[in-house]
Amino acid sequence: MRLRISKVAVISLATAVLLQGCVNTTHQKITRLSADGRTSKVVLMPVDVTLGHLTTGGAFEIQAEWTARGEANVRKSVSAFLEKQNAGFVEYRKPTEAERDALHTQLVKLHRVVGASILTFQYQGPAQLPTKKDGFDWSLGPDMKDIGRLSEADYALFVHMKDSYATAGRVAIMIIAALLNAPVQGGQQVGFASLVDLKSGDVVWFNALVRGEGDLREEAPAASAVEMLLANFPK
Protein backbone atom coordinates (compact mmCIF):
# COMPACT_ATOMS: atom_id res chain seq x y z
CA MET A 1 0.00 0.00 0.00
CA ARG A 2 1.32 3.46 -0.96
CA LEU A 3 0.50 6.20 1.54
CA ARG A 4 -0.84 9.37 -0.04
CA ILE A 5 -1.23 12.55 2.01
CA SER A 6 -3.90 14.87 0.59
CA LYS A 7 -2.83 17.28 -2.15
CA VAL A 8 -3.77 20.26 0.01
CA ALA A 9 -1.50 19.05 2.81
CA VAL A 10 1.37 18.42 0.39
CA ILE A 11 1.03 21.89 -1.15
CA SER A 12 0.85 23.60 2.25
CA LEU A 13 3.76 21.68 3.71
CA ALA A 14 5.91 21.88 0.58
CA THR A 15 5.44 25.65 0.55
CA ALA A 16 6.47 25.82 4.20
CA VAL A 17 9.59 23.78 3.47
CA LEU A 18 10.54 26.02 0.55
CA LEU A 19 10.06 29.15 2.63
CA GLN A 20 11.47 28.02 5.96
CA GLY A 21 13.63 24.97 5.19
CA CYS A 22 12.00 22.89 7.93
CA VAL A 23 8.69 22.64 9.76
CA ASN A 24 8.56 21.11 13.24
CA THR A 25 5.35 21.82 15.15
CA THR A 26 3.90 20.29 18.30
CA HIS A 27 0.31 20.01 19.54
CA GLN A 28 -0.24 18.56 22.99
CA LYS A 29 -2.82 18.03 25.69
CA ILE A 30 -0.30 16.80 28.25
CA THR A 31 3.22 17.94 29.11
CA ARG A 32 4.07 15.25 31.65
CA LEU A 33 3.76 11.47 31.50
CA SER A 34 3.95 10.75 35.21
CA ALA A 35 1.62 11.94 37.95
CA ASP A 36 1.22 11.36 41.70
CA GLY A 37 4.64 9.75 41.89
CA ARG A 38 3.69 7.04 39.41
CA THR A 39 5.71 6.44 36.25
CA SER A 40 3.52 6.01 33.19
CA LYS A 41 4.30 3.23 30.72
CA VAL A 42 4.64 3.86 26.98
CA VAL A 43 4.45 1.08 24.40
CA LEU A 44 6.13 1.74 21.06
CA MET A 45 3.94 0.52 18.22
CA PRO A 46 5.52 -0.93 15.04
CA VAL A 47 7.08 2.04 13.25
CA ASP A 48 5.57 2.93 9.89
CA VAL A 49 8.41 3.91 7.53
CA THR A 50 8.52 4.17 3.73
CA LEU A 51 11.46 5.20 1.56
CA GLY A 52 11.62 5.57 -2.20
CA HIS A 53 12.61 7.38 -5.39
CA LEU A 54 11.07 10.60 -6.61
CA THR A 55 11.02 10.04 -10.38
CA THR A 56 11.54 12.58 -13.15
CA GLY A 57 7.79 13.11 -13.35
CA GLY A 58 7.43 13.44 -9.58
CA ALA A 59 5.98 9.98 -8.83
CA PHE A 60 7.03 8.22 -5.63
CA GLU A 61 8.40 4.69 -6.12
CA ILE A 62 8.92 2.58 -3.00
CA GLN A 63 12.35 0.94 -2.57
CA ALA A 64 12.06 -2.19 -0.40
CA GLU A 65 15.73 -2.36 0.68
CA TRP A 66 15.85 1.31 1.63
CA THR A 67 12.56 0.97 3.49
CA ALA A 68 13.86 -1.97 5.55
CA ARG A 69 17.01 -0.04 6.48
CA GLY A 70 15.07 3.08 7.32
CA GLU A 71 12.57 1.17 9.45
CA ALA A 72 15.37 -0.48 11.45
CA ASN A 73 17.19 2.83 11.96
CA VAL A 74 14.07 4.70 13.04
CA ARG A 75 12.95 2.00 15.47
CA LYS A 76 16.41 1.83 17.03
CA SER A 77 16.53 5.60 17.45
CA VAL A 78 13.00 5.88 18.87
CA SER A 79 13.68 3.06 21.35
CA ALA A 80 16.90 4.78 22.48
CA PHE A 81 15.02 8.07 22.87
CA LEU A 82 12.28 6.51 25.00
CA GLU A 83 14.76 4.75 27.24
CA LYS A 84 16.22 8.16 28.15
CA GLN A 85 12.82 9.63 29.04
CA ASN A 86 11.10 9.63 32.41
CA ALA A 87 8.78 6.83 31.31
CA GLY A 88 8.50 3.08 31.55
CA PHE A 89 9.31 1.96 28.01
CA VAL A 90 7.40 -1.19 27.05
CA GLU A 91 8.25 -3.30 23.99
CA TYR A 92 5.27 -4.03 21.77
CA ARG A 93 4.23 -7.69 21.79
CA LYS A 94 2.61 -9.05 18.66
CA PRO A 95 -0.68 -10.77 19.59
CA THR A 96 -0.84 -14.53 19.06
CA GLU A 97 -4.50 -14.36 18.06
CA ALA A 98 -4.98 -13.60 14.35
CA GLU A 99 -7.99 -11.36 15.01
CA ARG A 100 -6.16 -9.17 17.51
CA ASP A 101 -3.07 -9.05 15.29
CA ALA A 102 -5.23 -7.83 12.39
CA LEU A 103 -6.83 -5.22 14.66
CA HIS A 104 -3.45 -3.82 15.74
CA THR A 105 -2.25 -3.72 12.12
CA GLN A 106 -5.34 -1.74 11.20
CA LEU A 107 -4.72 0.68 14.06
CA VAL A 108 -1.23 1.42 12.69
CA LYS A 109 -2.80 2.07 9.28
CA LEU A 110 -5.49 4.20 10.93
CA HIS A 111 -2.75 6.32 12.48
CA ARG A 112 -1.47 7.09 8.96
CA VAL A 113 -4.92 8.39 8.02
CA VAL A 114 -5.47 10.35 11.23
CA GLY A 115 -1.96 11.81 11.13
CA ALA A 116 -2.42 12.89 7.50
CA SER A 117 -5.76 14.46 8.47
CA ILE A 118 -4.09 16.38 11.28
CA LEU A 119 -1.49 17.69 8.82
CA THR A 120 -4.26 18.73 6.43
CA PHE A 121 -6.89 20.19 8.75
CA GLN A 122 -5.11 21.15 12.01
CA TYR A 123 -2.21 23.23 10.73
CA GLN A 124 -2.57 26.77 9.42
CA GLY A 125 -3.21 26.65 5.69
CA PRO A 126 -5.95 26.62 3.04
CA ALA A 127 -7.67 23.53 4.47
CA GLN A 128 -7.48 24.31 8.19
CA LEU A 129 -10.84 23.75 9.81
CA PRO A 130 -12.25 26.69 11.82
CA THR A 131 -12.79 24.38 14.80
CA LYS A 132 -9.09 23.44 14.80
CA LYS A 133 -7.68 26.97 15.08
CA ASP A 134 -7.90 27.00 18.87
CA GLY A 135 -8.34 23.32 19.72
CA PHE A 136 -6.83 19.89 19.25
CA ASP A 137 -9.26 16.97 19.34
CA TRP A 138 -8.26 13.77 17.52
CA SER A 139 -8.66 10.09 18.38
CA LEU A 140 -7.85 6.59 17.16
CA GLY A 141 -10.95 5.27 18.88
CA PRO A 142 -11.84 2.83 21.69
CA ASP A 143 -10.09 -0.15 20.03
CA MET A 144 -6.85 1.26 21.45
CA LYS A 145 -7.94 -0.22 24.79
CA ASP A 146 -6.97 -3.67 23.49
CA ILE A 147 -3.35 -2.57 23.14
CA GLY A 148 -3.52 -1.25 26.70
CA ARG A 149 -4.76 -4.59 27.99
CA LEU A 150 -2.07 -6.54 26.13
CA SER A 151 0.87 -4.26 26.97
CA GLU A 152 -0.31 -3.04 30.39
CA ALA A 153 0.82 0.40 29.26
CA ASP A 154 -0.80 3.82 29.70
CA TYR A 155 0.12 5.30 26.34
CA ALA A 156 1.06 4.11 22.85
CA LEU A 157 3.55 5.94 20.64
CA PHE A 158 2.96 5.77 16.88
CA VAL A 159 5.65 6.94 14.44
CA HIS A 160 5.23 7.46 10.71
CA MET A 161 8.03 8.66 8.41
CA LYS A 162 8.22 8.90 4.63
CA ASP A 163 11.48 9.81 2.87
CA SER A 164 11.85 10.47 -0.87
CA TYR A 165 15.08 10.95 -2.80
CA ALA A 166 15.23 12.71 -6.17
CA THR A 167 16.55 10.68 -9.11
CA ALA A 168 19.07 12.16 -11.55
CA GLY A 169 16.21 12.91 -13.92
CA ARG A 170 14.29 14.74 -11.20
CA VAL A 171 17.39 16.78 -10.29
CA ALA A 172 17.76 17.79 -13.94
CA ILE A 173 14.15 18.96 -14.01
CA MET A 174 14.73 20.93 -10.79
CA ILE A 175 17.77 22.68 -12.30
CA ILE A 176 15.90 23.61 -15.47
CA ALA A 177 12.89 24.80 -13.47
CA ALA A 178 15.13 26.93 -11.26
CA LEU A 179 16.61 28.63 -14.32
CA LEU A 180 13.06 29.42 -15.43
CA ASN A 181 12.23 30.75 -11.95
CA ALA A 182 9.65 27.99 -11.46
CA PRO A 183 10.90 25.89 -8.50
CA VAL A 184 10.08 22.16 -8.54
CA GLN A 185 9.97 20.16 -5.29
CA GLY A 186 12.75 17.63 -4.80
CA GLY A 187 13.11 14.85 -2.25
CA GLN A 188 11.29 15.44 1.02
CA GLN A 189 11.18 13.96 4.49
CA VAL A 190 7.71 13.96 6.07
CA GLY A 191 7.04 12.47 9.48
CA PHE A 192 4.56 12.60 12.31
CA ALA A 193 4.39 10.98 15.73
CA SER A 194 1.41 10.59 18.05
CA LEU A 195 1.14 9.69 21.72
CA VAL A 196 -2.23 8.04 22.34
CA ASP A 197 -4.01 7.55 25.66
CA LEU A 198 -4.84 3.84 25.83
CA LYS A 199 -7.85 4.39 28.06
CA SER A 200 -9.65 6.70 25.64
CA GLY A 201 -7.85 6.40 22.30
CA ASP A 202 -7.33 10.19 22.24
CA VAL A 203 -4.20 11.69 20.71
CA VAL A 204 -2.67 13.66 23.59
CA TRP A 205 0.55 14.73 21.85
CA PHE A 206 1.40 15.12 18.16
CA ASN A 207 4.46 16.40 16.38
CA ALA A 208 5.16 16.83 12.67
CA LEU A 209 8.48 17.07 10.85
CA VAL A 210 8.70 18.26 7.25
CA ARG A 211 11.98 19.16 5.60
CA GLY A 212 13.86 18.92 2.34
CA GLU A 213 16.89 17.13 3.75
CA GLY A 214 17.87 14.10 5.84
CA ASP A 215 18.51 10.44 5.08
CA LEU A 216 16.84 7.62 7.01
CA ARG A 217 19.04 5.04 5.28
CA GLU A 218 21.93 5.92 7.60
CA GLU A 219 21.91 5.59 11.42
CA ALA A 220 23.23 9.05 12.37
CA PRO A 221 20.90 11.08 10.12
CA ALA A 222 17.99 8.84 11.17
CA ALA A 223 18.76 9.49 14.83
CA SER A 224 18.86 13.23 14.16
CA ALA A 225 15.48 13.07 12.41
CA VAL A 226 13.96 11.15 15.32
CA GLU A 227 15.30 13.69 17.83
CA MET A 228 13.55 16.43 15.86
CA LEU A 229 10.36 14.41 15.43
CA LEU A 230 10.14 13.71 19.17
CA ALA A 231 11.01 17.24 20.25
CA ASN A 232 8.87 18.44 23.18
CA PHE A 233 7.86 14.88 24.00
CA PRO A 234 6.15 14.80 27.43
CA LYS A 235 8.51 13.93 30.28
Secondary structure as GFF3:
##gff-version 3
##sequence-region A 1 235
A	DSSP	alpha_helix	7	20	.	.	.	ID=ss1
A	DSSP	beta_strand	22	28	.	.	.	ID=ss2
A	DSSP	beta_strand	41	44	.	.	.	ID=ss3
A	DSSP	beta_strand	48	54	.	.	.	ID=ss4
A	DSSP	beta_strand	60	62	.	.	.	ID=ss5
A	DSSP	alpha_helix	64	84	.	.	.	ID=ss6
A	DSSP	beta_strand	88	91	.	.	.	ID=ss7
A	DSSP	alpha_helix	98	121	.	.	.	ID=ss8
A	DSSP	three_ten_helix	130	132	.	.	.	ID=ss9
A	DSSP	alpha_helix	144	151	.	.	.	ID=ss10
A	DSSP	beta_strand	155	166	.	.	.	ID=ss11
A	DSSP	alpha_helix	168	179	.	.	.	ID=ss12
A	DSSP	beta_strand	189	197	.	.	.	ID=ss13
A	DSSP	beta_strand	203	211	.	.	.	ID=ss14
A	DSSP	alpha_helix	219	229	.	.	.	ID=ss15
###
